[in-house]
Amino acid sequence: MAREDAFNAAKAAFGMYGGFLKDVAQEVGMEKALAFHAKQGEAFGAMTAGMTKQQLGDKQFDMKTFASVLSGGYQMLGFASEIEEDPASLKITAFQCPIYEGLKSAGLDDKTVELLCSGMSAAEFAEEKKAFPQLSTCLKFRSAPDQPCVQEYALEK
């Protein structure tokens, strides 16, 4: 039940945020609103990179530690996700996403939600890559409302 409670709380918060974002877009335009939103990805990426470095201590980067940090964040927000990790790659498949559900409940369409998620993810990935230059990243936004989003990380050779 804890995951469902976290999911519902995060969904409600993102629903309110989605309403706020719509108001901001009306005032300053969607392009600026998307840029403001993407900046939140910078903060999140810096946070996950910092937490990963803290957990690593003096050790070299490894996908297992990075997966543990990201998994904790997903659990805290109540995502229903599957994490596949090996020494060279990490794949997070989000089946139930409180961000998507919350933004949709605010009346945002799929294309706008995709722009929001893609922009924020790009900024997040850029911060993680600054900390760990060997990482390559990719977000595959859901192809339909009932399909999952997939984040992929890989070590560059």
C-alpha positions in Angstrom: 0.0 0.0 0.0 2.9 2.4 0.6 3.8 2.6 -3.1 0.2 3.4 -4.0 0.0 6.1 -1.3 3.3 7.7 -2.6 2.0 7.5 -6.2 -1.3 9.2 -5.3 0.5 12.0 -3.3 2.9 12.6 -6.1 0.2 12.5 -8.7 -1.8 15.1 -6.8 1.3 17.3 -6.5 2.1 17.1 -10.2 -1.6 17.8 -11.0 -1.3 21.1 -9.0 2.1 21.8 -10.7 0.5 21.1 -14.1 -2.2 23.7 -13.4 0.5 26.2 -12.3 2.5 25.5 -15.4 -0.5 26.1 -17.7 -1.0 29.5 -16.0 2.7 30.3 -16.5 2.5 29.3 -20.1 -0.5 31.7 -20.6 1.5 34.6 -19.2 4.9 34.0 -20.7 4.3 31.5 -23.5 4.7 27.8 -23.7 8.3 28.0 -24.9 9.5 29.9 -21.9 7.4 27.8 -19.5 9.1 24.7 -21.0 12.5 26.2 -20.5 11.7 27.1 -16.9 10.5 23.5 -16.3 13.6 22.0 -17.9 15.7 23.8 -15.3 14.2 21.6 -12.7 16.0 18.7 -14.4 19.3 20.4 -13.8 18.7 20.4 -10.1 17.5 16.8 -10.1 20.4 15.6 -12.2 22.9 17.4 -9.9 21.1 15.8 -6.9 21.3 12.3 -8.3 24.9 12.7 -9.3 25.8 14.1 -5.9 24.0 11.2 -4.1 25.8 8.7 -6.4 29.2 10.2 -5.6 28.4 10.2 -1.9 27.4 6.5 -2.0 30.5 5.7 -4.1 32.9 7.4 -1.7 36.4 6.7 -3.1 35.2 4.0 -5.5 34.9 4.3 -9.2 31.5 4.9 -10.8 29.4 1.7 -11.2 26.0 1.1 -12.6 24.8 -0.8 -9.5 25.3 2.3 -7.2 23.7 4.6 -9.7 20.7 2.2 -10.1 20.3 2.2 -6.4 20.1 6.0 -6.2 17.6 6.3 -9.1 15.6 3.4 -7.7 15.2 5.1 -4.4 13.8 8.2 -6.1 11.4 6.2 -8.2 10.2 4.4 -5.1 9.8 7.6 -3.1 7.5 9.0 -5.8 5.5 5.8 -6.1 6.4 4.8 -9.6 5.5 1.3 -10.7 8.7 0.5 -12.5 11.1 -2.3 -13.5 14.8 -1.7 -13.3 17.2 -3.8 -15.3 20.9 -3.2 -14.5 24.1 -4.8 -15.5 27.7 -3.5 -15.2 27.4 -1.6 -18.5 23.8 -0.5 -18.7 20.7 0.5 -16.8 17.1 0.4 -18.1 14.2 1.8 -16.1 10.8 1.0 -17.4 8.1 3.2 -15.8 4.7 1.5 -16.1 2.8 3.9 -13.8 4.2 7.4 -13.6 2.8 10.0 -11.1 4.3 12.8 -13.2 2.5 11.7 -16.4 -0.7 11.0 -14.6 -0.6 14.3 -12.6 0.2 16.5 -15.6 -2.6 14.7 -17.6 -5.1 15.3 -14.7 -4.2 19.0 -15.0 -5.5 18.9 -18.6 -2.2 18.8 -20.4 -2.2 16.8 -23.6 0.3 14.0 -24.4 2.4 16.1 -26.7 2.9 18.8 -24.1 3.7 16.2 -21.4 6.2 14.7 -23.8 7.9 18.1 -24.3 8.0 18.6 -20.5 9.4 15.2 -19.8 11.9 15.3 -22.6 13.2 18.8 -21.7 13.5 18.0 -18.0 15.2 14.6 -18.8 17.7 16.2 -21.2 18.7 18.7 -18.5 18.9 15.9 -15.9 21.0 13.8 -18.2 23.4 16.7 -18.9 24.1 17.2 -15.2 24.6 13.4 -14.7 26.9 13.4 -17.6 29.0 16.3 -16.2 29.6 14.2 -13.1 30.0 10.9 -15.0 31.2 11.6 -18.5 31.2 7.9 -19.4 27.4 7.8 -19.3 25.2 8.0 -22.3 21.5 8.5 -21.8 18.2 8.2 -23.6 14.5 8.8 -22.7 11.9 6.9 -24.8 8.6 8.6 -24.0 5.5 6.4 -24.0 4.3 5.6 -27.5 0.7 5.6 -26.2 -1.0 6.6 -22.9 -1.1 2.9 -21.8 2.5 2.2 -22.6 5.6 2.8 -20.4 8.3 5.3 -20.6 11.9 4.0 -20.7 15.1 5.6 -19.5 18.3 4.0 -20.6 21.8 4.6 -19.4 24.9 3.0 -20.8 28.6 3.3 -20.3 30.3 4.6 -23.4 33.2 2.6 -24.7 
